[in-house]
Amino acid sequence: MTTSTLIPALRTAADRRRKAGLPDAETDAFRLLHEHGDGLRGLIVDRYGPVGVIRLRHPEWWSVGRFEALAEALAEVFLGDVPASPGLAGFRVIVDERGKHTPRELADLEERLHAVLAERGLAATDAPAVFRENGFTFEATFSGFSQGLFLDMRPVRRDLHHRWRGRKVANLFAYTCGFGVVLAGRNRVVNVDTSRPALDHGRRHYALNTLPVRDEDFLQQDAFAFLDGCLADGRRWDAIILDPPVQSRGKRGVSRPFALRKDLGRLVEQAMDCLAPGGELFVSTNYDALEQVAFRRLMVGIARDRRKWLLEQWGPDVDHPVTAARHHLKTALLGDEPADAHGVVRPRGDDGGRVRGPGARPGGGSRGGRREGRGAGGRSRNPGRGRRR
């Protein structure tokens, strides 16, 4: 693929975001290019304020010659006289491979590709970058695989910010506390994660938004142990957030091993049992091997056992265009049986699932349908792609 063939694809992707209002005064972090959804297999470009992160997920982009063509196309579209995404100043590059290189080989490859950017004046420094999302301020770092905020969760963070007020919220697998930031101004939030560096990053996020930084709001603890403690001492929560990784080897003395395929159902059940009356649970995963239908059935089954409902699901936003078959993100909001505008409870035959997002489709499943087991389902033995933290 040459520079001349890449430029139209990049312009089309940028136009799609621009027509949706991205960037704007309140948001300058979003996905500029989403591989298959924008017609370029294995190529992702995320924007974090002034810095674009190029993520190469297919070997065809790893050759210096192919990457040179991409760099020139990015310069023309995003850094030219009439930039397609104003405010972008430079790029970083990450080779997203799964076991094909040793760490040293991977570092050498990224260094060669970064040199291509530097030769053309396109390289951003590795200094942290401050960016905005829905009016909140965050900080991206570029020393690791993840930059500090998962951009596909932007519409969920926005909606829960407006939905939850005056609640006591447990944000489990909090990572850098993105949900905590958008909720803490109107709720009391406790952020729980096994990673001290991630929680320290979360503290910086709180400070950037002039939120109180209290030690008791940042707990380095295993999520299962936290929920066990809540059940043991009777602590209940008005809202709980679960966004677990696909798998974790655990840390001695801190956390136990976790595999989403076998542990997701048990985790959701335990969290549901820690909800106060009227409480709500948000669950998400981007585990590829777990299909949308299986995820929905699992959530409906667990909710039904506790006389709760699947209240809402979120589809992909405009900056993550996908076909129905490749929508990686699964989400669910579980809570009490909803009533319509006149206070009338919805008939029992409806599972209550509403799906948000441009072009989103319900994943299937119903209140009377076959209930899945308590694992995460899915057909593939391959653990698939998931969040890497």
N, C-alpha and C positions, 0 to 999 in steps of 0.2 A: 504494500500500500504506500502510495507516494504522498508528498505534501499536498499536491493539487487535489487528490481524492479525499484526503483527511479534512481539509478546510471546510467543505460544504457540510460534512457530518457534524463538525464542531459548531459551526454557525447555527445549524438547525437545533442542536441541543441547547445552545445559549438562548436562542429565540424562544424556545419552549419555556425556559425558566423566566425570561424577561417578561413574557406575556402574563405569567402568574405572579409578577411583582417581586421577583428575586434577582438581584438584591434590592433591599429597601432600607429605610432609615433604621429599622428595628432588627433586621436580619441580614447579616452578610456571611453566614455560614450555611452551606447546603452542598448537595452533590451537583457538580457541573456536568458530569458525564457518567452515565450508568450502563456500562458495557452493552449487553444484548439489547436493553431497552432503548438505547440510542444508536444501535446498529454497529457497535464496535466491540466485538467479542474480546473479553479478557482485559478491557481497559476501563479504569475508573479514575475520575478526577474529583476530589473533594476540595471544597474551598473553606478555609478558616480565616475569615477576615482578609488580610493582605496576602496570604500564602495559599497556594494550591498544592495539594498532595496528589501526585500521580501514583496510582497503584496498578502495577502490572501483574495480571493474574494468569497470563498465558505466555508460553515460551516465544511466540512469534514477535513479542514486543521486546524481548531481551537482547536482541542483536543491536550493536551500536548503529548500524546503518538504518534499521527500521526506527530506532529511537530518535535518530537525527531528523528524520522526516517528521516524526511526531512533534519534536521540539520546535521545528520551524513553523508547523501549522499552529501550535499553541501560541507562539509569539505573534503570528499574524492575526489570529482571531481575538486573543485576550489582552495582548499588550501592544497592539498596533495603534494607529492614529485615532481610530474610533473603536475603543475596546468594547467587546461584547458583554463584559461583566466588570463595570467600572470599580476601581479600588484594588484590583488584584495586582500585586507587584512582582511576584516570582513564584518558583515552584521547588518542591522537594520530590524525591522519587523513592518509592518502596517497591521491592520485588516481592510479590506475595506468592511464594511457592511453598509446597508442602513436602519437604524431605528430599528434594532433588539436588540440593547443594549442602555442603558443610557450612557452618557459620562463617568460616573464613572465606570460602568461595562466594557466598552470598554478599558479604561485605565488599569484596573486591568488585563484584558485578555492579553493585549499587554505586560504588565509587566511580567506576568507568562511566556509568550513565549520568551521574551527577556532574561529571566533568563536561559532558556534552551540553548540559544546561549552563554551566559556568562559562564555557567558551562563547556562548551566545548572549551572555548577560541576563540569563533567565533564572539563575539559581538564587533561591532564598537562603538566608542564613539559618542555622539551627537554633536561633534564639526563640523563646516562646512568643507566640502571637496572640494578642487579645482580639476577640471577636464578639459579635452580638447575635443573639437568637431570641426573637419575640420580645425584644426590649431588655433582656437579661444579658449580663456580661460574663464571658468565660475566657479561659486561657488554653490555647493549644500548645502542646510540646511535641518535639520532633525527634526525640532520642530513641523512641521505641516504635513498636508496630502500630499501636493505637494512639490517637492524638488527644484523647481526653473527653470526648463527647461523641456519642453515636448519633449521626445526623438523621437516620431514618426514624428516630423517636421524636422528632420535633413536633409533629401534630399532636402526639399523645401528651407531651409535656404541656403544650398550650392548652389542651382541653381539660386536663386534670387541674391545672392552675385555676381555671374558671369554675370547675365543678366542686372542688373540695375547699371548704372554709370552716375554721373552728374545729378541726379534727386533730386527733392524735395519730400521727402517721409513722409507721415503721418502713423505712426504705432499705430493703434487704438486697444484698449484692450491689451495694450503692455505687461502687466504682468511684468516680470523682464527684458524686453527689449532684448530678445534673437535676434529677427530680427534686432533691432537697432544696436546691436554690429556688426553683420556681414555686415551691409549696411553702417554704418556711415563713414567708411574709404574712401568710394567713392561717397557718397551722403550726402545731408543734411537731417537729420532725426529728426522728432519731435515725441516723445513717449507720448502717451495719455492713462491714466488709472485712475480709481477712487480710487485706493489703494495707499496711501502714502508709506506703507512698501514695496510694490512690486516695486514702482519706486525707492525707496532707494536701494533696491537690484539691480535694473538695473544700478544705478549709480556705485555701486561696480563692476558690470560687465564691465562697460566702463573703470573704472580705471584699472582693471586687464589687459585690452587690450591696455593700454596707449592711450585711446581716450579722447578728451577734454570732461570734465563734465561741461556743461553749464546749468544753471537753465532753460533757455528758451527751452531746448530740452526735458524737463521732466515736463509734464503738468498733474496735478491732476484734471481731468475733465471728465464729462460724454461724451461718444462718440456721442450721438445724439446732445447734446448741442454744442459740438465742430463742428460737421458738419453743424448745424444750423448757427453757427457763420460764417463759411466759405462761405455758400451760401449768407448770408446777406451782407458780406463785400467784396465779390468777390474774396476771396482767392481760388486758384486752386492748385492742386497737381499733380505732374508727376507720382506718384505711391501712392497707399493707401493699407494698410494691414488690414484685418478684421479677427480676430480669437476670436469671442465672446464666453462667457460661455453659457451653455444651459439656465440658468435662473439666475436672480439676483433680490433680494428684493429691491434694491436701498438703497441709504443713504440720509437721510434728508439734504437738502442743497447742496448735491454733485451730486447725480445721481437719475434717475427715475427707476422704476421697469422695468425689461427686461425679456421677455420669447421668446426664439428662435423660438418656434413653430409659433407664430403669428407675431413676429417682424423682422425676418431675411430678408424677401423680402423688407420691407420698408427700413431697414438699408442699404441693397445693393443698392437699387435705389438712396438713398440719397448720398451714397458714389460715385456712378457713376456720379452724377450731380456735384460733386466737383472735377472731374478730369480735368486737362488741356488737350488741344489738344494733341493727341498721348499718353495720360496717360494710365496706366494699374492698374487694381484692383485685388488683391489676396484675396480670401475668403476661409475660412476653418471652419469646425465644426466636432466634433466627436459624435454628437447627434445620439444615436442608433435608435430612432424611425423614423428618417428621412432616407429614403432609397436612395441608390445611384442614381437610375433612377429619382426619384422625385427631388433630389437636382440638378442634371444635367439639367433637364427640366426647373427648376426655373431659373437657371443661364443663360441658353440659351435665355429664354423668356425676361428677363430683359435686357440682352445684345442686343438682336435684336431690342428692342424698342428704343435703343439709337445708333443704327447702329454700335454696337460693336460685337465682336466675343468671343466665348469660345476658348481660345488659347491653353490651356493645363490643364491637370489634373495629379495628382500624385497618383500612386498606393502604396501599402505597400512595405517597404524595407525589406531586408532579415532578419532583427532582429524582424520583426513583421509579421511572417508567418500567413496567414489567408486563410480560404476558401472564395470564392466570396460572399457567403451569410453572412459572419461575418466581412467584411471589414468595420470597424467603421469610419475611417477617410474619410471625403469628402473634396475635394479641387477643386478650379477653379481659373484660371488666365484669366481675361477678358481684352480685349483691341481692338485695331484697326484691321481691316481685314488684315490677313497675306498675304504676297506675297511669291512665290517660289524663288529659287536661282537666277532666271533670271528676277526677278522683276514683274512676271506675277501674277495678283491677282487670288486667288483660286476661282473656280466656286461657284456660290451662293448655290448650292445644298448641300454643305458640311458644317457642323457646326463648323469645325475647331478644334474639340477637340482631343488632343493628350494625351495619358495616359502614365506616367512614372512609373517604378517600376517593380521588378521581378514578373512575373505572373499576372500583372494587366490586367484588362479588361475594356474597355469602359463601362460606365453605361447605355448606350442607349440614346435615345432622338435624335432629329435632328432638323435642322433649319426649316424644314417644318412640324414638329410634333406638337401635341397638347400642348398648353402652360398651365402650371400649374398656380394656383392662387398665390397670393403674400405672402401667409403664407409659412411655412416650410414643409407642406405636411406630409407624414408619416401616417401609419395606426393605430399605437398603441396609446392608451390613456395614457399609462405609459410614463412619461417624459423621462425615459431611463437614461442610464449612459452618463455622459458628463464630461467635464473638471471641476475639483474641485479646487478652488484657495483660 
